Amino acid sequence: MILDIDRIKAVLYDESISGYEIEKAVGIKRTTIHNYRTGKNDFKNITLETLLKLDEFDKRKSAQVEF
């Protein structure tokens, strides 16, 4: 599996996507999303689990748009 880090970053830092929406869809806590968006957490230290969940979220969003 290859992860597109640039796409994952785009999803993570997209302010039009609420932390609540991500939390409900894939289970990443809103506080975690907020901490990355505000710089409290450094993206360099993101866990593989979080990356995989954001990738899953991106794929779900992309699939919804294609309809």
WOJOGI-V296495 format. One record per residue. RES is the residue in one small letter. PHI is phi in degrees with one decimal (* if undefined). Layout:
RES,PHI + RES,PHI
This chain:
m,* + i,-113.4 + l,-99.7 + d,-90.3 + i,-61.8 + d,-63.5 + r,-67.2 + i,-63.6 + k,-61.9 + a,-60.7 + v,-67.2 + l,-60.7 + y,-94.9 + d,-76.8 + e,-69.2 + s,-76.7 + i,-101.5 + s,-75.2 + g,-60.6 + y,-62.2 + e,-61.4 + i,-66.1 + e,-58.3 + k,-66.6 + a,-75.7 + v,-131.9 + g,87.6 + i,-85.1 + k,-61.8 + r,-58.1 + t,-64.6 + t,-65.5 + i,-58.9 + h,-59.2 + n,-63.9 + y,-70.8 + r,-65.0 + t,-93.2 + g,89.6 + k,-64.1 + n,-103.9 + d,-85.9 + f,-58.2 + k,-61.6 + n,-103.5 + i,-66.6 + t,-80.7 + l,-61.7 + e,-59.0 + t,-66.5 + l,-59.2 + l,-64.5 + k,-67.4 + l,-65.8 + d,-63.4 + e,-62.0 + f,-59.9 + d,-60.3 + k,-66.1 + r,-64.2 + k,-62.0 + s,-63.2 + a,-65.6 + q,-67.7 + v,-69.5 + e,-69.2 + f,-71.2
